[in-house]
Amino acid sequence: QGDVAKLKEFATKANITFADDDDLCANADIQKEVLRTMEVAHKNGKLGANEKLVAVHIISGTGSASTLTASSPWTPENGGLTASNKLQRKPICTALKTILDPLIRKGIR
């Protein structure tokens, strides 16, 4: 889930227009910038090649908090997190299948 406030800050500086938070998160320039900053963190963290991100999809978190959807925040109430705030991978993978499948294909070399 993206930090929408920081994304808006970048969009303002880069003169990127958007209709709403979902539109902002879907913007190709925003996604490129997020990926670029992740690549810098990868390099600075001296991570291995298998830990490098090759694509991102930013989720706005503006969807339903009670039903897990592609734009929902991950919460214990909608099954995205456990009661102790650990990721529930299977429900997330099911809800985000249409988003994750293309990202996985980009990562396979």
URPEVEN-V209031 format. One record per pair of residues at least 4 apart in sequence whose C-alpha atoms are under 7 Angstrom apart, sorted by the first residue. I is the first residue (numbers start at 0). J is the second residue. If there is no record, write none. Layout:
i->I j->J
i->I j->J
This chain:
i->0 j->57
i->0 j->58
i->0 j->59
i->0 j->60
i->1 j->57
i->1 j->58
i->1 j->59
i->2 j->6
i->3 j->7
i->3 j->20
i->3 j->59
i->4 j->8
i->5 j->9
i->6 j->10
i->7 j->11
i->8 j->12
i->9 j->13
i->10 j->14
i->10 j->15
i->11 j->15
i->17 j->22
i->17 j->23
i->18 j->22
i->19 j->23
i->20 j->24
i->20 j->59
i->21 j->25
i->21 j->59
i->22 j->26
i->24 j->29
i->24 j->57
i->24 j->58
i->24 j->59
i->25 j->57
i->26 j->30
i->27 j->31
i->28 j->32
i->29 j->33
i->30 j->34
i->30 j->55
i->30 j->56
i->31 j->35
i->32 j->36
i->33 j->37
i->34 j->38
i->34 j->54
i->34 j->55
i->35 j->39
i->36 j->40
i->37 j->41
i->38 j->42
i->39 j->43
i->40 j->44
i->41 j->45
i->41 j->46
i->41 j->51
i->42 j->46
i->46 j->50
i->47 j->51
i->53 j->105
i->53 j->106
i->54 j->102
i->54 j->105
i->58 j->70
i->59 j->70
i->60 j->70
i->60 j->71
i->60 j->72
i->61 j->70
i->61 j->71
i->61 j->72
i->62 j->68
i->62 j->70
i->62 j->71
i->62 j->72
i->63 j->67
i->63 j->71
i->64 j->71
i->64 j->72
i->64 j->74
i->64 j->76
i->64 j->77
i->65 j->76
i->65 j->77
i->66 j->77
i->67 j->71
i->67 j->77
i->67 j->78
i->67 j->79
i->67 j->94
i->68 j->94
i->69 j->94
i->69 j->95
i->73 j->77
i->73 j->79
i->73 j->80
i->74 j->78
i->74 j->79
i->74 j->80
i->75 j->79
i->75 j->80
i->75 j->81
i->75 j->82
i->75 j->84
i->78 j->87
i->78 j->90
i->79 j->86
i->79 j->87
i->79 j->90
i->79 j->91
i->80 j->84
i->80 j->85
i->80 j->86
i->80 j->87
i->81 j->85
i->81 j->86
i->81 j->87
i->87 j->91
i->88 j->92
i->89 j->93
i->90 j->94
i->91 j->95
i->92 j->96
i->95 j->99
i->96 j->100
i->98 j->102
i->99 j->103
i->100 j->104
i->101 j->105
i->102 j->106
i->103 j->107
